[in-house]
Amino acid sequence: MKRRPVVALAGGVGAARFLRGLVQVVRPSDLTVIVNTGDDRDFYGLRVCPDLDTITYTLANRVRRDVGWGIEGDSFQTLAALRRFEREAWFQLGDQDLATHIHRTRRLQQGASLAEVTAEIARAFELEVELLPMTCDPAATAIEREDGSRADFEEYLVRDGAPDDVRTIDLSQARCATPGPAVLEAIQAAESLLVCPSNPLVSIGTILAVPGIQQAVDLRRDAVAVSPLIGGRPVKGPADRLMRAVQVEVSSYGVATLYRSFVRGLIIDDVDAALTERIEQLGIAVRTRPTLMKDSNVSRDLAASAMEFAKELC
Ligand code: FO1
């Protein structure tokens, strides 16, 4: 199969907003996105892949605008009815969203791989972008808390509200997984390799934990990343709490230290310009831009900067 010139590593909402801009500056048929599956798990007997779905719905222009995940205008009647039986139905799956999970679950039960089902779902939403799960194997991220309890990622994030008491992030399942079909080939053949503004530990870090992927990106050492932190805070999600837990500075400099083996350029927010010199001392070139993607024009300009930067550095 012909490989595509632009490849991006991606998590959920932040990545999806960036990709919405990227498809305005590169042809969607030129883009492959390698997506984190560490958040995937079964809810109510159905296989749910939050990051794959968030990216699919966003690129199909169907995503809920208020929260950045789920389907705009979706209803929650099935979930409400389910609560008669399961009081603890804390993960909100809308009625239309459920159709995606029903299809995925059925196809996986029939023996299709996650890569095949992902391609089917992308086709059904008329995406021209190629979406590749980082792996088709189980790769659930687990969070160990100070009190010794363990939770999978969605339990930690959604059920428990992402408290600041994380002891360790356990990526051992991802470390035993095999890269999804075409993942390593896509990275090797890319003209430009981008890292979306996603959680560096549990989105990008999980992708890199899959054996072979870190080596493939390190071998190139020409990726351009967009930092997900602005003024030391994530726009969304628990990146600050998780970085603190693993003793990484909670700033775009901290992100740069995590990416230094494979990133040649890092885009940070204008408000973080004072970090430029420290990041450059790591051997990483820096551009400052507005990175808060409040509308699709900011996303497009940010993506255009990332593409220009990648071409300049290669
Ligand atoms: N996030 C929430 O905060 N609450 C939810 O109930 C929730 C449901 C949900 C359903 C489908 C889906 O694709 C995503 C969903 N998310 C929800 C988002 C998700 O928890 C996270 O944003 C990602 O896993 C982190 O990238």
Residues whose N, C-alpha, C, O or C-beta is under 5 A from the ligand:
A	BS01	FO1	G12 V13 D39 C49 P50 D53 T54 W69 G70 W90 F91 Q92 L93 V158
